[in-house]
Amino acid sequence: KNVAENVREYIESFEEVQGNSSQGTVQPNIFTFNAVISSCEQQGQWQQASWLLEIHGGTCVPDVVTCSALISCCEKAGVWQPALSFLAMMHVTHLQLSVVSSTSAMSATVRVQRWQQTLQVFHHMRRHELQPNVIGFSAAMTSCEVGSQWHLAPSLFQDVGMSWQQFKNEKSTQTDTDAKEKGYTGVNLEKSQFDTVG
């Protein structure tokens, strides 16, 4: 079976549960809904996931898991605007922002070189007192590199209480596979512009 067929089966299963609920036999809940959304995430089927949310979001109110899966789905599919929309939905619906959801949104934007949006998400994280992980901070630093915004780097390090050398040490433990899966190779650790930081 191909990807589309696998996802379609998941969706049809959920639809069957929905149909049974109207007859009082099976009641779908957020867990079954998230399971279907997660299957879409694993296959990068962001349009299918968005459609499910639009059709069934009223029945199963999205939670943090739902939104994180949706954002990750967008990241894997390489679409940054829907990723930011789902991140904004978390804020509007007063769901707790997470490092995972924010990092996925940053990865979705930086892989298409939308460096301004990447840094906006970074600062949004910090306003919510979230500490970026290595992948998230790499995305922020890559944005400085892509946008030639070298002057912003010191404030990023100061904001998270990290030195350039500490970042280089932590970044060196991240495998190439981790970076490639996020759609970018990360900041060049030998960039002379950054060697003057921290």
C-alpha positions as CSV (number, residue, x, y, z in Angstrom):
1,K,0.0,0.0,0.0
2,N,1.1,3.5,-0.7
3,V,1.1,6.5,1.7
4,A,-2.3,7.8,0.5
5,E,-3.9,4.4,0.9
6,N,-2.7,4.0,4.4
7,V,-3.9,7.4,5.5
8,R,-7.2,6.9,3.7
9,E,-7.7,3.7,5.7
10,Y,-7.1,5.6,9.0
11,I,-9.6,8.3,8.0
12,E,-12.2,5.8,6.9
13,S,-11.8,4.0,10.3
14,F,-12.4,7.3,12.1
15,E,-15.4,8.0,9.9
16,E,-16.8,4.6,10.8
17,V,-16.4,5.4,14.5
18,Q,-18.1,8.7,13.9
19,G,-21.0,6.9,12.2
20,N,-21.3,4.4,15.0
21,S,-21.4,7.2,17.6
22,S,-24.6,8.5,16.0
23,Q,-26.2,5.1,16.7
24,G,-24.9,5.2,20.3
25,T,-22.6,2.2,19.8
26,V,-19.1,3.8,19.8
27,Q,-18.2,7.3,21.1
28,P,-15.2,8.8,19.4
29,N,-13.0,10.9,21.6
30,I,-9.9,13.0,21.5
31,F,-7.7,9.9,21.7
32,T,-9.1,8.3,18.5
33,F,-9.0,11.7,16.8
34,N,-5.3,12.3,17.7
35,A,-4.5,8.8,16.6
36,V,-5.8,9.6,13.1
37,I,-4.0,13.0,13.1
38,S,-0.8,11.3,14.1
39,S,-1.1,8.9,11.3
40,C,-1.3,11.8,8.9
41,E,1.7,13.4,10.6
42,Q,3.8,10.3,10.1
43,Q,3.0,10.3,6.4
44,G,3.3,14.1,6.0
45,Q,-0.4,14.4,4.8
46,W,-1.0,17.9,6.2
47,Q,-4.0,18.6,3.9
48,Q,-5.8,15.4,5.1
49,A,-5.0,16.4,8.7
50,S,-6.3,19.9,8.2
51,W,-9.5,18.5,6.6
52,L,-10.1,16.3,9.5
53,L,-9.7,19.2,11.9
54,E,-12.1,21.3,9.9
55,I,-14.7,18.5,9.7
56,H,-14.4,16.9,13.1
57,G,-12.9,19.7,15.2
58,G,-16.2,20.5,16.7
59,T,-16.8,16.9,17.9
60,C,-13.3,16.4,19.2
61,V,-11.9,19.6,20.5
62,P,-8.1,19.8,19.6
63,D,-5.6,19.6,22.5
64,V,-1.9,20.2,22.7
65,V,-1.2,16.8,21.2
66,T,-3.5,17.5,18.2
67,C,-1.9,20.9,17.5
68,S,1.7,19.6,17.9
69,A,1.0,16.7,15.5
70,L,-0.6,19.2,13.0
71,I,2.4,21.5,13.1
72,S,4.8,18.6,12.8
73,C,2.8,17.3,9.8
74,C,3.2,20.7,8.1
75,E,6.9,20.7,8.9
76,K,7.4,17.3,7.2
77,A,5.4,18.4,4.2
78,G,7.4,21.6,3.9
79,V,4.5,24.1,4.3
80,W,5.3,26.9,6.7
81,Q,2.2,29.1,6.7
82,P,-0.3,26.4,8.0
83,A,2.3,25.5,10.6
84,L,2.2,29.0,11.9
85,S,-1.5,29.1,11.8
86,F,-1.8,26.0,14.0
87,L,0.8,27.5,16.4
88,A,-1.4,30.6,16.5
89,M,-4.4,28.5,17.2
90,M,-2.8,27.1,20.3
91,H,-2.4,30.6,21.6
92,V,-6.0,31.7,20.7
93,T,-7.5,28.6,22.3
94,H,-5.2,29.0,25.4
95,L,-3.4,25.7,24.9
96,Q,0.0,25.4,26.5
97,L,2.8,26.1,24.1
98,S,5.4,23.4,24.0
99,V,9.0,23.2,22.9
100,V,8.1,20.5,20.5
101,S,5.4,22.4,18.7
102,S,7.5,25.6,18.6
103,T,10.6,23.8,17.3
104,S,8.5,22.1,14.5
105,A,7.2,25.5,13.5
106,M,10.7,27.0,13.4
107,S,11.9,24.1,11.4
108,A,9.1,24.5,8.9
109,T,10.0,28.2,8.4
110,V,13.7,28.0,8.3
111,R,13.8,25.2,5.8
112,V,12.2,27.6,3.2
113,Q,14.5,30.4,4.5
114,R,11.7,32.5,6.1
115,W,14.2,33.7,8.7
116,Q,12.0,36.5,10.0
117,Q,9.2,34.1,10.9
118,T,11.7,31.7,12.5
119,L,13.0,34.4,14.8
120,Q,9.5,35.5,15.6
121,V,8.6,32.0,16.8
122,F,11.9,31.9,18.8
123,H,11.0,35.1,20.6
124,H,7.5,33.9,21.2
125,M,8.9,30.8,22.9
126,R,11.1,32.9,25.2
127,R,8.1,35.2,26.1
128,H,6.5,32.0,27.3
129,E,9.6,31.1,29.2
130,L,10.4,28.0,27.1
131,Q,14.0,27.0,26.7
132,P,14.8,26.1,23.0
133,N,16.4,22.7,22.4
134,V,19.5,22.3,20.2
135,I,17.4,21.9,17.0
136,G,15.3,25.0,17.8
137,F,18.3,27.1,18.6
138,S,20.1,25.9,15.5
139,A,17.1,27.1,13.5
140,A,17.3,30.5,15.1
141,M,21.1,30.7,14.4
142,T,20.6,29.5,10.8
143,S,18.0,32.3,10.4
144,C,20.7,34.8,11.4
145,E,23.0,33.3,8.8
146,V,20.4,33.2,6.0
147,G,19.2,36.7,6.7
148,S,22.7,38.0,7.2
149,Q,21.5,39.2,10.6
150,W,24.8,38.6,12.4
151,H,24.2,41.4,14.8
152,L,21.2,39.5,16.3
153,A,23.2,36.5,17.4
154,P,24.6,38.0,20.7
155,S,21.1,38.8,21.9
156,L,19.9,35.3,21.2
157,F,22.8,33.8,23.2
158,Q,22.2,36.3,26.0
159,D,18.5,35.5,26.0
160,V,19.0,31.8,26.7
161,G,22.1,32.2,28.8
162,M,24.4,30.3,26.5
163,S,27.8,31.1,25.1
164,W,28.9,30.5,21.5
165,Q,31.3,27.8,22.6
166,Q,28.6,26.0,24.6
167,F,26.3,26.1,21.5
168,K,29.1,24.7,19.4
169,N,29.7,21.9,21.9
170,E,26.0,21.0,22.1
171,K,25.6,21.3,18.3
172,S,28.5,18.9,17.7
173,T,26.5,16.1,19.5
174,Q,23.6,16.6,17.0
175,T,23.8,14.1,14.2
176,D,23.7,15.1,10.5
177,T,20.5,13.0,10.2
178,D,18.8,15.1,12.9
179,A,19.4,18.2,10.9
180,K,18.6,16.8,7.5
181,E,15.3,15.5,8.9
182,K,14.4,19.1,9.7
183,G,15.2,20.2,6.2
184,Y,18.4,22.2,6.8
185,T,22.0,21.5,7.6
186,G,22.2,24.0,10.5
187,V,24.5,26.9,11.0
188,N,28.1,26.6,9.8
189,L,30.0,26.2,13.1
190,E,33.1,27.7,11.5
191,K,31.5,31.0,10.3
192,S,33.8,33.8,11.3
193,Q,30.9,36.1,11.9
194,F,29.8,33.9,14.8
195,D,33.2,33.3,16.2
196,T,33.1,36.8,17.7
197,V,30.0,36.0,19.7
198,G,30.0,35.2,23.4
